[in-house]
Amino acid sequence: MNREAALNLLCEYVQSDSLRKHMLAVEAAMRHYAALLGGDADQFALAGLLHDFDYERWPNPPDHTREGAKILRQRGVEEEVIGAILSHADWNLDEYPRDRPIRKALFAVDELCGFITAAALVRPTRLEGMEPASIRKKMKTPSFAAAVKREDIVSGAELLGLPLDDHIRNCITALSSVAPELGLAARP
């Protein structure tokens, strides 16, 4: 599946602007990590772009990811991409462990992209000038972006074998590359 077809699928299934932007953010982070991990950039990006496309229709486990996987298989998406999407949900780990770079990366960037986005939205300069220290500080405030699992952010960095600051910096860099598309460019 090419990016255009993936975007069409995303738009068919996802109405929420914030969820669409989240998937675009994860796509950018996955493309960034493909370069760092020696992965296939198109596979990594596709997994990021489509990882939550079924969430609005099937938000509850285990339907979320599994119903989407059925649709992706019908549309001829590669099993490497589908396996990565399935592995980002804890309920699929017995069958789809996080044992490949694409699977590790998707788990590692998912929650962090959401957190960075939330932090950027409350800054006048958005992503511009954002540093890992400011993200770590916000992570200590449980009421800020309360739905984001901080333990997943930390364990994601560990899964990639990276210090947390390096992982945060990588994701900030990736999101900065698509900041206007995400609504995260500095305000004039």
C-alpha positions as CSV (number, residue, x, y, z in Angstrom):
1,M,0.0,0.0,0.0
2,N,1.4,3.4,-0.9
3,R,1.1,6.5,1.2
4,E,-1.8,8.0,-0.9
5,A,-3.9,4.8,-0.4
6,A,-3.0,4.8,3.3
7,L,-4.1,8.4,3.6
8,N,-7.4,7.6,1.9
9,L,-8.0,4.6,4.2
10,L,-7.1,6.8,7.2
11,C,-9.6,9.5,6.1
12,E,-12.3,6.9,5.5
13,Y,-12.0,5.5,9.0
14,V,-10.9,8.5,11.1
15,Q,-13.0,11.6,11.6
16,S,-11.1,13.1,14.5
17,D,-8.6,15.8,13.5
18,S,-6.5,15.2,16.5
19,L,-6.3,11.4,15.9
20,R,-5.4,12.1,12.3
21,K,-2.6,14.4,13.4
22,H,-1.4,11.9,15.9
23,M,-1.0,9.3,13.2
24,L,0.8,11.8,11.0
25,A,3.1,12.5,14.0
26,V,3.8,8.8,14.5
27,E,4.4,8.4,10.8
28,A,7.1,11.1,10.9
29,A,8.7,9.6,14.0
30,M,8.7,6.1,12.4
31,R,10.3,7.4,9.3
32,H,13.0,9.0,11.4
33,Y,13.6,5.8,13.3
34,A,13.8,3.8,10.1
35,A,16.8,5.8,9.2
36,L,18.4,5.4,12.6
37,L,17.7,1.6,12.8
38,G,18.4,0.7,9.2
39,G,14.8,-0.2,8.5
40,D,12.6,0.2,5.4
41,A,11.4,3.8,5.6
42,D,8.2,3.1,3.7
43,Q,7.3,0.2,5.9
44,F,8.1,2.0,9.2
45,A,6.1,5.1,8.0
46,L,3.1,3.1,6.9
47,A,3.0,1.3,10.3
48,G,3.0,4.7,12.0
49,L,0.4,6.2,9.7
50,L,-2.1,3.4,10.1
51,H,-1.4,2.1,13.6
52,D,-4.7,3.6,15.0
53,F,-6.8,3.9,11.9
54,D,-9.4,1.4,13.3
55,Y,-9.6,3.1,16.8
56,E,-12.8,5.1,16.3
57,R,-14.8,2.1,15.1
58,W,-13.2,-0.4,17.4
59,P,-11.8,1.4,20.5
60,N,-11.9,-1.6,22.8
61,P,-9.3,-4.4,23.2
62,P,-8.8,-6.7,21.5
63,D,-10.9,-5.4,18.6
64,H,-8.7,-2.3,18.2
65,T,-5.8,-3.5,16.1
66,R,-7.3,-6.9,15.3
67,E,-10.2,-5.5,13.2
68,G,-7.9,-3.1,11.5
69,A,-5.4,-6.0,10.7
70,K,-8.2,-7.8,8.9
71,I,-8.9,-4.8,6.7
72,L,-5.2,-4.2,6.0
73,R,-4.8,-7.9,5.0
74,Q,-7.8,-7.6,2.6
75,R,-6.1,-4.5,1.1
76,G,-2.8,-6.3,0.6
77,V,-0.6,-4.6,3.2
78,E,2.6,-6.4,4.0
79,E,2.6,-8.6,7.1
80,E,5.7,-6.8,8.5
81,V,3.6,-3.6,8.7
82,I,0.5,-5.4,10.1
83,G,2.6,-7.3,12.7
84,A,4.1,-4.0,13.9
85,I,0.6,-2.5,14.3
86,L,-0.6,-5.5,16.2
87,S,2.5,-5.5,18.4
88,H,1.9,-1.9,19.6
89,A,-1.1,-3.2,21.7
90,D,-0.2,-5.2,24.8
91,W,-3.0,-7.7,24.2
92,N,-1.3,-9.0,21.0
93,L,2.2,-9.5,22.5
94,D,1.9,-13.3,22.8
95,E,1.5,-13.6,19.0
96,Y,3.3,-10.4,18.0
97,P,6.2,-9.7,20.4
98,R,8.2,-6.5,20.1
99,D,11.2,-8.3,18.8
100,R,11.9,-6.5,15.5
101,P,13.1,-2.9,15.0
102,I,9.8,-1.8,13.4
103,R,7.8,-3.2,16.3
104,K,10.1,-1.7,18.9
105,A,10.0,1.7,17.2
106,L,6.2,1.9,16.9
107,F,5.7,1.1,20.6
108,A,8.4,3.5,21.6
109,V,7.1,6.5,19.6
110,D,3.4,6.1,20.0
111,E,2.8,7.5,23.5
112,L,5.8,9.9,23.2
113,C,4.4,11.6,20.1
114,G,1.2,12.2,21.9
115,F,2.9,13.7,24.9
116,I,5.2,15.9,22.8
117,T,2.2,17.1,20.9
118,A,0.4,18.0,24.1
119,A,3.4,19.8,25.4
120,A,3.9,21.7,22.2
121,L,0.3,22.9,22.1
122,V,0.7,24.8,25.4
123,R,4.0,26.6,24.3
124,P,3.9,29.8,22.3
125,T,6.8,28.5,20.1
126,R,5.2,25.0,19.8
127,L,8.0,22.6,18.9
128,E,10.6,25.3,18.1
129,G,13.3,25.3,20.8
130,M,11.7,22.4,22.7
131,E,14.2,20.4,24.7
132,P,14.0,16.9,26.3
133,A,14.3,18.5,29.8
134,S,11.0,20.3,29.3
135,I,9.3,17.0,28.3
136,R,10.8,15.1,31.3
137,K,9.6,18.0,33.6
138,K,6.0,17.8,32.2
139,M,6.1,14.0,32.6
140,K,6.3,14.5,36.4
141,T,2.9,16.3,36.4
142,P,0.3,13.5,36.4
143,S,-2.6,15.8,35.5
144,F,-0.8,17.0,32.3
145,A,-1.8,14.7,29.3
146,A,-3.1,12.3,31.9
147,A,-4.1,9.6,29.4
148,V,-0.4,9.2,28.2
149,K,1.3,6.3,29.9
150,R,4.6,7.6,31.1
151,E,5.9,4.1,31.8
152,D,5.4,3.3,28.1
153,I,7.6,6.3,27.2
154,V,10.4,5.2,29.5
155,S,10.2,1.5,28.5
156,G,10.0,2.5,24.8
157,A,13.4,4.3,25.1
158,E,14.8,1.2,27.0
159,L,13.4,-1.1,24.3
160,L,15.3,0.9,21.7
161,G,18.5,0.9,23.9
162,L,18.5,4.7,24.1
163,P,18.8,7.2,26.9
164,L,15.4,8.8,27.4
165,D,16.7,12.2,26.4
166,D,18.0,10.9,23.1
167,H,14.7,9.2,22.4
168,I,12.8,12.4,23.2
169,R,15.1,14.5,21.1
170,N,14.7,12.1,18.1
171,C,10.9,12.4,18.3
172,I,11.0,16.2,18.7
173,T,13.3,16.3,15.6
174,A,10.9,14.1,13.6
175,L,7.8,16.0,14.6
176,S,9.5,19.3,13.8
177,S,10.0,18.1,10.2
178,V,6.2,18.1,9.8
179,A,5.3,20.8,12.3
180,P,3.0,22.8,10.0
181,E,1.0,19.7,9.0
182,L,0.5,18.9,12.7
183,G,-0.4,22.5,13.6
184,L,2.8,22.7,15.8
185,A,4.7,25.4,13.9
186,A,5.7,28.4,16.0
187,R,3.0,31.1,16.0
188,P,4.0,34.3,14.2
